[in-house]
Amino acid sequence: MEKPQPEEIQQRLARFQTDLAAHDLDGALLFQNADIFYFSGTIQSSILFIPAQGDPILMVQKGFQRVKEECPLKNIIAVNGKSHLSATLRDFGIRGVERLGLELDVLPAQLYLWLAETFPQCRFVDVSLPIRKLRMIKSLYEIEQIRRAGAVLHQGFTEIQGFIKEGVSELEIDGRLGFIARREGHMGILRMRGWNQEMTYAHVLSGDSGSVVTFLNSPHGGSGNTPAMAQGASFRQIRKNEPIGIDYGVGINGYLADQFRTFVIGELPPDLEKAHQCSKEIHQLFVREAKPGSSCPELYAMAKDFALRRGLGDSFMGHGEGQVRFIGHGLGLEIDEFPVIAPNFEGEIAEGMVIAFEPKFVFPGKGVVGMEDDYVVTSSGVERLTLTEQVLIKLKP
Amino acid sequence: MEKPQPEEIQQRLARFQTDLAAHDLDGALLFQNADIFYFSGTIQSSILFIPAQGDPILMVQKGFQRVKEECPLKNIIAVNGKSHLSATLRDFGIRGVERLGLELDVLPAQLYLWLAETFPQCRFVDVSLPIRKLRMIKSLYEIEQIRRAGAVLHQGFTEIQGFIKEGVSELEIDGRLGFIARREGHMGILRMRGWNQEMTYAHVLSGDSGSVVTFLNSPHGGSGNTPAMAQGASFRQIRKNEPIGIDYGVGINGYLADQFRTFVIGELPPDLEKAHQCSKEIHQLFVREAKPGSSCPELYAMAKDFALRRGLGDSFMGHGEGQVRFIGHGLGLEIDEFPVIAPNFEGEIAEGMVIAFEPKFVFPGKGVVGMEDDYVVTSSGVERLTLTEQVLIKLKP
């Protein structure tokens, strides 16, 4: 099984240790799967202690043999539940920890309160932002995984064209995309950091489904086929001459690619076809203008201004209550990584970031059109990682 | 779109309010999707305040129109983010809240700390246990949804027999099961309450894959095809005369069914076939003995003793580090509901509980065999909800 190189994990740890020292922390205790995988190469049930200086300790609660195969760290200890945490740290001579980093954005309150009771001398500091900022810059290895995930998406978008027909349900298309993804090696989930933000592999939204507003922080939501999930595909049957918007995600070795294409059986209404063309032009503008140092709010404003000049302000990135205030987001082990190309995300893009850029337009009662592609920021600009041609995909009735 | 009856939601709320009063709480603030759905019929981005007496208030952050269609509650208020929480409660004349219930098992620490700062006069109490205990007893509506999910599983287990052939990868079978599930209306995710416990729709584990230990709290884990996911199907090709264990989950209107069957192309080695037969006999024993009032630890002990007497103690519910100490779990909106049929889960089964009962045997290097089925506890015993015949499914080479 493939895994990240030990040197790369060492570099990630070294950079995080520099951060810890800069924040005057004695170390950090990490619990969450994606973060533990990033710093150790395994997601087996573990607690990872990263001191500001010295070797980390991975305390394994289940899957010990597997951790030994997957993880290059020196100190791997089997522990019988979290109650052994302080004894284990003591055994390693770690005492007097006073300022400790935790992932407070994802750590359940119960676990936090247990830590507060177990380490009464400790002051806990949220290290989720430093971790997310560190993870924002991808290595060549990470970029390669996202490129491979993009190749699976392209396979799916190509193969599915033979199945999109009048009368087929959105759910059947969704299922086929999932089948293709798994057959090609999709790891089976799309991780998302935001709590209560749930996802399916694909959103298949035909006609008015594309303009249904839902809880998801996305310009389109879909009805789903039950209020209990309330997003994505439904039993609605696909018709001709309406937009079929497909958002599709795949993970390879942990790393996600995320792409959206618009299909139509026959022809789109002219206003929707114009909006789709505008999405393509905003992509071209992004490729022309984005480079290391470009400000995220300015990239967002540039795209929005372009849409406004085309008279598409009302449908830009959603409609009404469903309108969202971003046009792109980072991608990596989670689908909602930094940076966010948004008015309130102060910061600049930098070499090594991977960004899903998704200018989309939503027309109430008619649907969603646009394209989403993943780009890596290079030393001089951005390069597209996803492969599918940037066109409205027209199918014969 | 189908939804629970308003009367049923009112009954759930009334029961929870009795609990709140009994715990001397002024009310509870709920945030998590599954809990909010249970008490309101919607999962749109909301905060639900349930006072110990009087009408609940659903504060909606996104998806307001949709909530109005989905939710029968009287007080539905649009709020602009959680910062409006205390003002909204004040507007409703709710003051002097001193003891407030929260879902501390799932609520992120950051949100908990924000609440502690916003309501400095409040003492917070974990209400996750009362909620989970309440949700443990299912209504006829809930049981019917699980039965329907079971029918989809049966469709999948039937249809997949035409695709299980030598040389086909586990991932391809997994993908096809996902396709069938979605086509038939599976809602697209399996919710799990346990933090960091992730799941795919299916586990397809052929031969030695079935004995790979992983972090998941399950007798079988599988290798997956990457350490980043580390469970379930891999690119391993299915061979003849080896067990192919398939664990399969589906959700209909929020409610999950969970079933496991063992397939073989040709014949199983005799020791594995014997163990499979033992799984069937443990099911028969369960059906004979389990009834309202049966103790969970005793039901577990009865099954374990039976396996021990057959000389199968080493492979019962996993092998070595992978052995788990339960044989069944509750099912509902989450796949890890109460009760747990386990030595350390003090309590009795009661009418209306739905239990996935899963005697399985794991043989290192050889694989996993057994069967899992879902049962509802009736007034006098248990009744099977899942439909697939309780046999080892033999396919022709």
HADDOCK unambig.tbl for C-alpha pairs under 7 A between the chains (distance, minus, plus):
assign (segid A and resid 1 and name CA) (segid B and resid 225 and name CA) 6.84 0.50 0.50
assign (segid A and resid 1 and name CA) (segid B and resid 226 and name CA) 6.17 0.50 0.50
assign (segid A and resid 2 and name CA) (segid B and resid 226 and name CA) 6.68 0.50 0.50
assign (segid A and resid 32 and name CA) (segid B and resid 196 and name CA) 6.47 0.50 0.50
assign (segid A and resid 33 and name CA) (segid B and resid 196 and name CA) 6.08 0.50 0.50
assign (segid A and resid 37 and name CA) (segid B and resid 228 and name CA) 6.65 0.50 0.50
assign (segid A and resid 42 and name CA) (segid B and resid 227 and name CA) 5.77 0.50 0.50
assign (segid A and resid 42 and name CA) (segid B and resid 228 and name CA) 6.50 0.50 0.50
assign (segid A and resid 43 and name CA) (segid B and resid 227 and name CA) 6.86 0.50 0.50
assign (segid A and resid 43 and name CA) (segid B and resid 228 and name CA) 6.29 0.50 0.50
assign (segid A and resid 44 and name CA) (segid B and resid 214 and name CA) 6.56 0.50 0.50
assign (segid A and resid 44 and name CA) (segid B and resid 215 and name CA) 4.76 0.50 0.50
assign (segid A and resid 45 and name CA) (segid B and resid 215 and name CA) 5.14 0.50 0.50
assign (segid A and resid 62 and name CA) (segid B and resid 214 and name CA) 7.00 0.50 0.50
assign (segid A and resid 62 and name CA) (segid B and resid 215 and name CA) 5.27 0.50 0.50
assign (segid A and resid 63 and name CA) (segid B and resid 213 and name CA) 6.06 0.50 0.50
assign (segid A and resid 63 and name CA) (segid B and resid 214 and name CA) 4.99 0.50 0.50
assign (segid A and resid 63 and name CA) (segid B and resid 215 and name CA) 5.35 0.50 0.50
assign (segid A and resid 70 and name CA) (segid B and resid 227 and name CA) 6.95 0.50 0.50
assign (segid A and resid 104 and name CA) (segid B and resid 108 and name CA) 6.78 0.50 0.50
assign (segid A and resid 104 and name CA) (segid B and resid 109 and name CA) 5.15 0.50 0.50
assign (segid A and resid 104 and name CA) (segid B and resid 110 and name CA) 5.13 0.50 0.50
assign (segid A and resid 105 and name CA) (segid B and resid 108 and name CA) 5.92 0.50 0.50
assign (segid A and resid 105 and name CA) (segid B and resid 109 and name CA) 6.39 0.50 0.50
assign (segid A and resid 105 and name CA) (segid B and resid 110 and name CA) 5.25 0.50 0.50
assign (segid A and resid 106 and name CA) (segid B and resid 108 and name CA) 5.12 0.50 0.50
assign (segid A and resid 106 and name CA) (segid B and resid 109 and name CA) 6.90 0.50 0.50
assign (segid A and resid 107 and name CA) (segid B and resid 108 and name CA) 5.29 0.50 0.50
assign (segid A and resid 107 and name CA) (segid B and resid 109 and name CA) 5.63 0.50 0.50
assign (segid A and resid 108 and name CA) (segid B and resid 104 and name CA) 6.77 0.50 0.50
assign (segid A and resid 108 and name CA) (segid B and resid 105 and name CA) 5.90 0.50 0.50
assign (segid A and resid 108 and name CA) (segid B and resid 106 and name CA) 5.10 0.50 0.50
assign (segid A and resid 108 and name CA) (segid B and resid 107 and name CA) 5.29 0.50 0.50
assign (segid A and resid 108 and name CA) (segid B and resid 108 and name CA) 4.44 0.50 0.50
assign (segid A and resid 108 and name CA) (segid B and resid 109 and name CA) 5.42 0.50 0.50
assign (segid A and resid 109 and name CA) (segid B and resid 104 and name CA) 5.16 0.50 0.50
assign (segid A and resid 109 and name CA) (segid B and resid 105 and name CA) 6.39 0.50 0.50
assign (segid A and resid 109 and name CA) (segid B and resid 106 and name CA) 6.88 0.50 0.50
assign (segid A and resid 109 and name CA) (segid B and resid 107 and name CA) 5.62 0.50 0.50
assign (segid A and resid 109 and name CA) (segid B and resid 108 and name CA) 5.40 0.50 0.50
assign (segid A and resid 109 and name CA) (segid B and resid 109 and name CA) 4.23 0.50 0.50
assign (segid A and resid 109 and name CA) (segid B and resid 112 and name CA) 6.21 0.50 0.50
assign (segid A and resid 110 and name CA) (segid B and resid 104 and name CA) 5.12 0.50 0.50
assign (segid A and resid 110 and name CA) (segid B and resid 105 and name CA) 5.23 0.50 0.50
assign (segid A and resid 112 and name CA) (segid B and resid 109 and name CA) 6.22 0.50 0.50
assign (segid A and resid 171 and name CA) (segid B and resid 182 and name CA) 5.72 0.50 0.50
assign (segid A and resid 171 and name CA) (segid B and resid 183 and name CA) 5.28 0.50 0.50
assign (segid A and resid 172 and name CA) (segid B and resid 182 and name CA) 6.54 0.50 0.50
assign (segid A and resid 172 and name CA) (segid B and resid 183 and name CA) 4.56 0.50 0.50
assign (segid A and resid 175 and name CA) (segid B and resid 178 and name CA) 6.33 0.50 0.50
assign (segid A and resid 175 and name CA) (segid B and resid 179 and name CA) 3.94 0.50 0.50
assign (segid A and resid 175 and name CA) (segid B and resid 182 and name CA) 5.22 0.50 0.50
assign (segid A and resid 175 and name CA) (segid B and resid 183 and name CA) 6.16 0.50 0.50
assign (segid A and resid 176 and name CA) (segid B and resid 179 and name CA) 5.61 0.50 0.50
assign (segid A and resid 178 and name CA) (segid B and resid 175 and name CA) 6.35 0.50 0.50
assign (segid A and resid 178 and name CA) (segid B and resid 178 and name CA) 6.89 0.50 0.50
assign (segid A and resid 178 and name CA) (segid B and resid 179 and name CA) 6.62 0.50 0.50
assign (segid A and resid 179 and name CA) (segid B and resid 175 and name CA) 3.94 0.50 0.50
assign (segid A and resid 179 and name CA) (segid B and resid 176 and name CA) 5.61 0.50 0.50
assign (segid A and resid 179 and name CA) (segid B and resid 178 and name CA) 6.60 0.50 0.50
assign (segid A and resid 179 and name CA) (segid B and resid 179 and name CA) 5.78 0.50 0.50
assign (segid A and resid 182 and name CA) (segid B and resid 171 and name CA) 5.71 0.50 0.50
assign (segid A and resid 182 and name CA) (segid B and resid 172 and name CA) 6.53 0.50 0.50
assign (segid A and resid 182 and name CA) (segid B and resid 175 and name CA) 5.21 0.50 0.50
assign (segid A and resid 183 and name CA) (segid B and resid 171 and name CA) 5.28 0.50 0.50
assign (segid A and resid 183 and name CA) (segid B and resid 172 and name CA) 4.54 0.50 0.50
assign (segid A and resid 183 and name CA) (segid B and resid 175 and name CA) 6.14 0.50 0.50
assign (segid A and resid 187 and name CA) (segid B and resid 225 and name CA) 6.67 0.50 0.50
assign (segid A and resid 187 and name CA) (segid B and resid 226 and name CA) 6.95 0.50 0.50
assign (segid A and resid 187 and name CA) (segid B and resid 229 and name CA) 6.14 0.50 0.50
assign (segid A and resid 188 and name CA) (segid B and resid 200 and name CA) 5.72 0.50 0.50
assign (segid A and resid 189 and name CA) (segid B and resid 200 and name CA) 6.65 0.50 0.50
assign (segid A and resid 196 and name CA) (segid B and resid 32 and name CA) 6.48 0.50 0.50
assign (segid A and resid 196 and name CA) (segid B and resid 33 and name CA) 6.10 0.50 0.50
assign (segid A and resid 200 and name CA) (segid B and resid 188 and name CA) 5.72 0.50 0.50
assign (segid A and resid 200 and name CA) (segid B and resid 189 and name CA) 6.67 0.50 0.50
assign (segid A and resid 213 and name CA) (segid B and resid 63 and name CA) 6.05 0.50 0.50
assign (segid A and resid 214 and name CA) (segid B and resid 44 and name CA) 6.56 0.50 0.50
assign (segid A and resid 214 and name CA) (segid B and resid 62 and name CA) 6.97 0.50 0.50
assign (segid A and resid 214 and name CA) (segid B and resid 63 and name CA) 4.96 0.50 0.50
assign (segid A and resid 215 and name CA) (segid B and resid 44 and name CA) 4.78 0.50 0.50
assign (segid A and resid 215 and name CA) (segid B and resid 45 and name CA) 5.15 0.50 0.50
assign (segid A and resid 215 and name CA) (segid B and resid 62 and name CA) 5.27 0.50 0.50
assign (segid A and resid 215 and name CA) (segid B and resid 63 and name CA) 5.34 0.50 0.50
assign (segid A and resid 225 and name CA) (segid B and resid 1 and name CA) 6.81 0.50 0.50
assign (segid A and resid 225 and name CA) (segid B and resid 187 and name CA) 6.67 0.50 0.50
assign (segid A and resid 226 and name CA) (segid B and resid 1 and name CA) 6.14 0.50 0.50
assign (segid A and resid 226 and name CA) (segid B and resid 2 and name CA) 6.66 0.50 0.50
assign (segid A and resid 226 and name CA) (segid B and resid 187 and name CA) 6.95 0.50 0.50
assign (segid A and resid 226 and name CA) (segid B and resid 253 and name CA) 5.31 0.50 0.50
assign (segid A and resid 227 and name CA) (segid B and resid 42 and name CA) 5.76 0.50 0.50
assign (segid A and resid 227 and name CA) (segid B and resid 43 and name CA) 6.86 0.50 0.50
assign (segid A and resid 227 and name CA) (segid B and resid 70 and name CA) 6.95 0.50 0.50
assign (segid A and resid 228 and name CA) (segid B and resid 37 and name CA) 6.67 0.50 0.50
assign (segid A and resid 228 and name CA) (segid B and resid 42 and name CA) 6.51 0.50 0.50
assign (segid A and resid 228 and name CA) (segid B and resid 43 and name CA) 6.30 0.50 0.50
assign (segid A and resid 228 and name CA) (segid B and resid 253 and name CA) 5.56 0.50 0.50
assign (segid A and resid 228 and name CA) (segid B and resid 254 and name CA) 4.81 0.50 0.50
assign (segid A and resid 229 and name CA) (segid B and resid 187 and name CA) 6.14 0.50 0.50
assign (segid A and resid 229 and name CA) (segid B and resid 254 and name CA) 6.91 0.50 0.50
assign (segid A and resid 253 and name CA) (segid B and resid 226 and name CA) 5.31 0.50 0.50
assign (segid A and resid 253 and name CA) (segid B and resid 228 and name CA) 5.57 0.50 0.50
assign (segid A and resid 254 and name CA) (segid B and resid 228 and name CA) 4.83 0.50 0.50
assign (segid A and resid 254 and name CA) (segid B and resid 229 and name CA) 6.90 0.50 0.50
